[in-house]
């Protein structure tokens, strides 16, 4: 699989159509170089300020404007994937359910326009306390021409069981779109992604938002780097970093991934983390007895 990861420089589009044009321009750079393109969590939220009237909105106003236009934004994402002829994870989009809850949803869009969603489950403090976004449906797996993939959105990649459930259903690659407003925040995502790659002997791909956006309440400051991580084991780099872009550097990172490498390391690695994942509940710690 030829994978394209985009460190998305947050912009200030004036409309959904202008956001779609930005998406088209970036995907044009990936045409012929990537089969599947990964964009960051909340990349489209750069639209929030304009949709709310560019009046320095508070978080609730900005979110409400995004949710109100969610169907149009998703249609723009779907159309961009079809025009580019790629599989596209265009980041995530806050959407309201029929029950009234607002979820953070990651669509995976096929070149023919079919799509399926992975909801974010674990909410950050900003999402839960300031936006009121709820956790969505549990882990899913996605069948593609290259096998099964998983998606763990940003904070979700910091928790082992989310990605593990996807790996146990056949995922050899986990996509982790992220949006973090500090170097510490991105470090948590990076460490979580590296841990998931190690313990599951799989690839994990991270794509962040980058740059400053003082016009946006949600995307005011963004840090990160594109990364593909694997198990630090036979057939992989010693530190597990398969490929990486520069810190806070916007643009594409392209890398070809071979699922056969995952099969080989799971079969004959120096260690067999994937096989040796605890199958039974771990009992509570007992007090050690000093003699």
Beta strands, then each sheet from edge to edge (+ up, - down):
strand 1: 2-9
strand 2: 36-38
strand 3: 87-89
strand 4: 93-96
strand 5: 102-109
strand 6: 115-119
strand 7: 141-144
strand 8: 147-151
strand 9: 173-178
strand 10: 203-212
strand 11: 221-222
strand 12: 227-229
strand 13: 241-244
strand 14: 251-256
sheet 1: 4+ 5- 3+ 2+ 1+ 10+ 9+ 8+ 7-
sheet 2: 4+ 5- 3+ 2+ 1+ 14-
sheet 3: 4+ 5- 3+ 2+ 1+ 10+ 11-
sheet 4: 4+ 5- 3+ 2+ 1+ 10+ 12- 13+
sheet 5: 4+ 5- 6+
end
